[in-house]
Amino acid sequence: MTNPDAHWLPFTPNRSFHQDPRIFVAAEGMHFTTHDGRQVLDGISSLWCVGAGHKRREINEAIKKQLDTLDYSTAFSASNDQAFEAASRIAALAPGDLNKVLFCNSGSEAVDTAMKLALAYHRARGEGHRNVFIGRERGYHGVGFGGMSVGGIPGNRKVFGTAMLPRVDHLRFIHDPVHHAYYNGIEPVWQDDLLLELENRIIPLHDASNIAAVIVEPVAGSAGWYVPPQGYLKRLREICDKHGILLIFDEVITGFGRLGVPFGADYFGVLPDMLTFAKCVTNGVIPMGGVICRDHLYEGVMQAHTRSPAHAIEFAHGYTYSGHPVACAAALATLDVYREENLFARAGEMGLLLGNAMHSALTGLPHVVGIRSLGLAGAVELVSPPGQAGKRAYDVYMDCFHQGVLVRSAGDNVVLAPAYVVDKAQIERMVSTLAQAIRRVL
Ligand SMILES: Cc1ncc(COP(=O)(O)O)c(C=O)c1O
């Protein structure tokens, strides 16, 4: 007998959930089946994960085959063939000399891994004093203590107080609700130079010689799909280079095709020192995350060990399930599907339709104060009723669900980010359902 109270849901208003449960029991393509037998169109690729759509035969078969061949093997001091192959494929897809892959199991672990690697790298080069991290307001980097500390979504931080890393600062957020509330498929062009603050306040305050890394999402996803101003990431790269600061792109959402190309680094033409990924790498089917790092990171850490004994571990970090063979088999099959069906390009094409549909159907509706789209994702921002931040967006989410479309509410935004296999009719249905819901909420 199932006890519905036994499951404490993550990032969920649990009391409200139990009054109106939303339980999926099956999925296929772009749709879920719910416990009460309804079909729901998946408008957010299930938390930005299911790029190729649900229940892909090729991926499921690769998983089954792997389970029947090598189910699991230790990750430490030995590895498995699938992990080497998956790392090679991922490194080959990544731009520049992002050549080394460290596997883990989630985006949160990927971020904490990248932060620890930044510390290890600086220390290996005799710069162990570089231990300040710079994140950005409203950034989301998962829920580990590192990621939470560099993250900047207030609600995710407020109850964790002194558990936060002490040596952290944050860049200003990349949103101008007055001049750039609406943009469709472009990077907004700002008059202000948002990064002057980094050069004139943050770096002098901590002293450049103490700063380990800057971490940003190329497009701020969880906050509600905010695109950086034109030239922002290039300039951020230049500032980091000037001061010996590492640049980490958190590509847990933008990685593997969301912007119509493999990574945000490709889209913006900026090469970070490390790039974190998760979600779409396995089509969300088996948990997997990772960090891709450039050659100099690996070489820097190894060079510090030229005189260490052969059995010395150079980077004391890893997870029991790092490079799990079943997850790696799922990743390899997923990458095959993306390539064979040319799904990254399709994401770009469908993204144009999504952006146009959102802007034409939602502009001017009650409460709407912004619409932002780039790649295959878009957000509509709703003004909150006084003292009730996020309520309208949540009510819209609930209304859409009852009309058979799964969207995501993120603060005062409602986000659409469907699988890359979405078609025009499905985009139109998502957007018209969203428009009706916005008209209905109080
Ligand atoms: C940019 C970014 N980083 C990290 C994470 C955390 O990933 P996970 O939930 O797999 O730990 C997320 C999750 O949405 C994310 O969007």
The ligand as a MOL file (V3000), in Angstrom:
LIG
                    3D

  0  0  0     0  0            999 V3000
M  V30 BEGIN CTAB
M  V30 COUNTS 16 16 0 0 0
M  V30 BEGIN ATOM
M  V30 1 C 23.0420 25.8210 -14.4000 0
M  V30 2 C 22.7570 24.7160 -13.4250 0
M  V30 3 N 23.7400 24.2560 -12.6530 0
M  V30 4 C 23.5440 23.2560 -11.7870 0
M  V30 5 C 22.3130 22.6590 -11.6590 0
M  V30 6 C 22.1040 21.5700 -10.6750 0
M  V30 7 O 21.9090 20.3520 -11.3100 0
M  V30 8 P 21.3350 19.1090 -10.5070 0
M  V30 9 O 19.9230 19.4190 -10.1520 0
M  V30 10 O 21.4860 17.9800 -11.4910 0
M  V30 11 O 22.1920 18.9170 -9.3090 0
M  V30 12 C 21.2580 23.1050 -12.4470 0
M  V30 13 C 19.9280 22.4980 -12.3440 0
M  V30 14 O 18.9690 22.9290 -12.9270 0
M  V30 15 C 21.4800 24.1710 -13.3540 0
M  V30 16 O 20.4930 24.6560 -14.1190 0
M  V30 END ATOM
M  V30 BEGIN BOND
M  V30 1 1 1 2
M  V30 2 1 2 3
M  V30 3 2 2 15
M  V30 4 2 3 4
M  V30 5 1 4 5
M  V30 6 1 5 6
M  V30 7 2 5 12
M  V30 8 1 6 7
M  V30 9 1 7 8
M  V30 10 2 8 9
M  V30 11 1 8 10
M  V30 12 1 8 11
M  V30 13 1 12 13
M  V30 14 1 12 15
M  V30 15 2 13 14
M  V30 16 1 15 16
M  V30 END BOND
M  V30 END CTAB
M  END
